[in-house]
Amino acid sequence: MLYMMQWSIKSDGYDKAHDRFLQGGGPLPDGSTMVGRWHAPGSVKGWLLVETDKPETLYAHAAEWGDVLSWETTPVLTDEQAGPSSVEGRALR
């Protein structure tokens, strides 16, 4: 399953988050695969698309950065996954 993890750097966490990221890059725990990571220039926001069948690894990653980042995690579907679901949903009406 895919999950979009959006982060926002806490007001007092920028320097620590920046330094930690440059030192290690923010690897994910075993059991998760990073599909992509995006940073919004000039802001404190970013997004991380993760594929995993072990959602507890998302919790572990968020907790590891929780002192400097606030997180919002959302399960997401591809067009191919959502398309048949929307057709099935209309058939149920």
TORPADREN-152049 format. One record per residue: residue in three letters; x, y, z of N, C-alpha, C in turn. Coordinates in steps of 0.2 Angstrom, whole numbers, plus 5000, padded with zeros to 4 digits. Each point is the difference from the previous one (the first is absolute). Layout:
BEGIN
(pt 'ALA', (X, Y, Z), (X, Y, Z), (X, Y, Z));
...
//
This chain:
BEGIN
(pt 'MET', (5004, 4994, 5000), (4996, 5006, 5000), (5004, 5006, 5000));
(pt 'LEU', (4998, 5005, 4997), (5004, 5007, 5000), (4997, 5005, 5005));
(pt 'TYR', (5004, 5003, 5003), (4999, 5005, 5005), (5004, 5007, 4998));
(pt 'MET', (4996, 5005, 5001), (5003, 5007, 4999), (5001, 5003, 5007));
(pt 'MET', (5006, 5001, 5002), (5002, 5003, 5006), (5002, 5007, 4999));
(pt 'GLN', (4996, 5005, 5002), (5002, 5007, 5000), (5003, 5002, 5006));
(pt 'TRP', (5006, 5004, 5000), (5003, 5002, 5006), (5000, 5008, 5000));
(pt 'SER', (5000, 5003, 5006), (5001, 5007, 5001), (5005, 5001, 5005));
(pt 'ILE', (5005, 5003, 4999), (5005, 5001, 5005), (4998, 5005, 5006));
(pt 'LYS', (5000, 4997, 5006), (4998, 5004, 5006), (5004, 5007, 5000));
(pt 'SER', (4997, 5005, 5003), (5003, 5007, 5000), (5007, 5000, 5003));
(pt 'ASP', (5001, 4995, 5005), (5007, 5000, 5003), (5004, 4995, 4998));
(pt 'GLY', (4998, 4996, 4995), (5004, 4994, 4998), (5004, 5001, 4993));
(pt 'TYR', (5000, 5006, 4997), (5003, 5000, 4993), (5007, 4998, 5000));
(pt 'ASP', (5004, 5003, 5004), (5007, 4998, 5000), (5002, 4993, 5001));
(pt 'LYS', (4996, 4997, 5005), (5002, 4993, 5002), (4997, 4996, 4995));
(pt 'ALA', (4994, 5001, 4997), (4998, 4996, 4994), (5004, 5000, 4994));
(pt 'HIS', (5003, 5006, 4999), (5004, 5001, 4994), (5007, 4996, 5001));
(pt 'ASP', (5003, 5001, 5006), (5006, 4997, 5001), (4999, 4992, 5000));
(pt 'ARG', (4995, 4998, 5003), (4999, 4992, 5001), (4998, 4998, 4993));
(pt 'PHE', (4997, 5003, 4995), (4998, 4998, 4994), (5007, 5000, 4996));
(pt 'LEU', (5004, 5005, 5000), (5006, 5000, 4996), (5005, 4994, 5003));
(pt 'GLN', (5000, 4998, 5006), (5004, 4995, 5003), (4998, 4993, 4998));
(pt 'GLY', (4993, 4999, 4999), (4998, 4993, 4999), (4995, 4999, 4994));
(pt 'GLY', (4997, 5006, 4998), (4995, 4999, 4995), (4993, 4998, 5002));
(pt 'GLY', (4999, 4998, 5006), (4993, 4998, 5002), (4998, 4993, 4997));
(pt 'PRO', (5004, 4995, 5001), (4998, 4993, 4997), (4994, 4998, 5004));
(pt 'LEU', (4997, 4996, 4996), (4994, 4996, 5003), (5001, 4994, 5003));
(pt 'PRO', (4996, 4998, 5005), (5002, 4993, 5003), (4999, 4994, 4995));
(pt 'ASP', (5003, 4995, 5002), (4999, 4994, 4995), (4993, 4998, 5000));
(pt 'GLY', (4997, 4998, 4994), (4993, 4999, 4999), (4997, 5005, 4996));
(pt 'SER', (5003, 5006, 4999), (4997, 5006, 4996), (5005, 5001, 4995));
(pt 'THR', (4997, 5003, 4994), (5004, 5002, 4994), (4998, 5007, 4999));
(pt 'MET', (5005, 5005, 4999), (4998, 5006, 4998), (4999, 5000, 4992));
(pt 'VAL', (4994, 5003, 4998), (4999, 5001, 4993), (5002, 5006, 4998));
(pt 'GLY', (5000, 5005, 5004), (5002, 5007, 4998), (5000, 5005, 5006));
(pt 'ARG', (5004, 5005, 5000), (5000, 5005, 5005), (5000, 5007, 4997));
(pt 'TRP', (4996, 5004, 5002), (5000, 5007, 4997), (5000, 5005, 5006));
(pt 'HIS', (5004, 5006, 4999), (5001, 5005, 5004), (4997, 5007, 4997));
(pt 'ALA', (4996, 5004, 5004), (4997, 5006, 4997), (5005, 5005, 5001));
(pt 'PRO', (5004, 5003, 4995), (5005, 5005, 5001), (4997, 5006, 5004));
(pt 'GLY', (5003, 5003, 5005), (4998, 5006, 5003), (4995, 4999, 5005));
(pt 'SER', (4999, 4994, 5002), (4995, 4998, 5005), (5002, 4995, 5005));
(pt 'VAL', (4996, 4998, 5004), (5002, 4995, 5005), (4996, 4993, 4999));
(pt 'LYS', (4998, 4999, 4994), (4996, 4994, 4998), (5003, 4996, 4995));
(pt 'GLY', (4998, 4994, 5001), (5003, 4995, 4995), (4995, 4994, 5000));
(pt 'TRP', (5001, 4995, 4995), (4996, 4994, 4999), (5005, 4994, 4999));
(pt 'LEU', (4997, 4994, 5002), (5004, 4994, 5000), (4995, 4995, 4998));
(pt 'LEU', (5001, 4997, 4994), (4995, 4995, 4998), (5004, 4993, 5001));
(pt 'VAL', (4996, 4996, 5004), (5003, 4994, 5003), (4996, 4994, 4998));
(pt 'GLU', (5003, 4994, 4998), (4996, 4994, 4998), (5002, 4995, 5006));
(pt 'THR', (4995, 4997, 5003), (5001, 4996, 5005), (4994, 4995, 5002));
(pt 'ASP', (5001, 4994, 5002), (4994, 4996, 5003), (5001, 5000, 5007));
(pt 'LYS', (5004, 5004, 5003), (5001, 5000, 5007), (4999, 5008, 5002));
(pt 'PRO', (4994, 5002, 5001), (4999, 5007, 5002), (5004, 5002, 5007));
(pt 'GLU', (5001, 4995, 5004), (5004, 5002, 5006), (5007, 5003, 4999));
(pt 'THR', (5002, 4998, 4994), (5007, 5004, 4998), (4999, 5007, 4999));
(pt 'LEU', (4994, 5002, 4998), (4999, 5007, 4999), (5000, 5004, 5007));
(pt 'TYR', (4997, 4997, 5005), (4999, 5002, 5006), (5007, 5001, 5003));
(pt 'ALA', (5005, 4995, 4999), (5006, 5000, 5003), (5004, 5006, 4996));
(pt 'HIS', (4999, 5001, 4994), (5004, 5005, 4997), (4998, 5007, 5002));
(pt 'ALA', (4993, 5001, 5001), (4998, 5006, 5002), (5002, 5001, 5007));
(pt 'ALA', (5000, 4995, 5004), (5002, 5001, 5007), (5008, 5002, 5001));
(pt 'GLU', (5004, 4997, 4995), (5007, 5002, 5000), (5001, 5007, 4999));
(pt 'TRP', (4996, 5003, 4996), (5000, 5007, 4998), (4996, 5005, 5004));
(pt 'GLY', (4996, 4997, 5005), (4994, 5004, 5003), (5003, 5006, 5004));
(pt 'ASP', (5006, 5000, 5002), (5002, 5005, 5004), (5001, 5007, 4996));
(pt 'VAL', (5001, 4999, 4993), (5001, 5006, 4996), (4995, 5000, 4994));
(pt 'LEU', (4996, 4995, 4999), (4995, 5001, 4995), (4993, 4998, 5002));
(pt 'SER', (4995, 5003, 4997), (4993, 4998, 5001), (4998, 4996, 4994));
(pt 'TRP', (4996, 4995, 5001), (4998, 4995, 4994), (4993, 5000, 4999));
(pt 'GLU', (4998, 4999, 4994), (4993, 4998, 4998), (5001, 4994, 4995));
(pt 'THR', (4997, 4994, 5001), (5001, 4994, 4996), (4994, 4998, 4997));
(pt 'THR', (4999, 4999, 4993), (4994, 4999, 4997), (5001, 4994, 4995));
(pt 'PRO', (4996, 4994, 5001), (5000, 4995, 4995), (4998, 5003, 4993));
(pt 'VAL', (5004, 4998, 4995), (4998, 5003, 4993), (4999, 4994, 4995));
(pt 'LEU', (4997, 5001, 4995), (4999, 4995, 4995), (5002, 5003, 4993));
(pt 'THR', (5003, 4996, 4996), (5001, 5002, 4993), (4994, 5000, 4996));
(pt 'ASP', (5000, 5003, 4994), (4995, 5000, 4995), (4997, 4993, 4999));
(pt 'GLU', (5005, 4996, 4999), (4998, 4993, 4998), (4996, 4997, 5006));
(pt 'GLN', (5002, 5001, 5006), (4996, 4997, 5006), (4993, 5004, 5001));
(pt 'ALA', (5000, 5006, 4999), (4994, 5004, 5001), (4995, 4999, 4995));
(pt 'GLY', (5002, 5000, 4994), (4995, 4999, 4994), (4995, 4995, 5001));
(pt 'PRO', (5002, 4994, 5001), (4995, 4994, 5001), (4996, 5001, 5006));
(pt 'SER', (5002, 5003, 5005), (4997, 5001, 5006), (4994, 5005, 4999));
(pt 'SER', (5002, 5006, 4996), (4994, 5005, 4999), (4995, 4997, 4995));
(pt 'VAL', (5002, 4995, 4996), (4994, 4997, 4996), (4996, 4996, 5004));
(pt 'GLU', (5003, 4996, 5004), (4997, 4995, 5005), (4995, 5004, 5004));
(pt 'GLY', (5003, 5006, 5003), (4996, 5004, 5004), (4994, 5003, 4997));
(pt 'ARG', (5000, 5002, 4994), (4994, 5002, 4996), (4995, 4995, 4999));
(pt 'ALA', (5002, 4993, 4999), (4996, 4995, 4999), (4996, 4998, 5006));
(pt 'LEU', (5002, 5002, 5006), (4997, 4999, 5007), (4994, 5005, 5001));
(pt 'ARG', (5000, 5006, 4996), (4995, 5005, 5002), (4994, 4998, 4997));
//
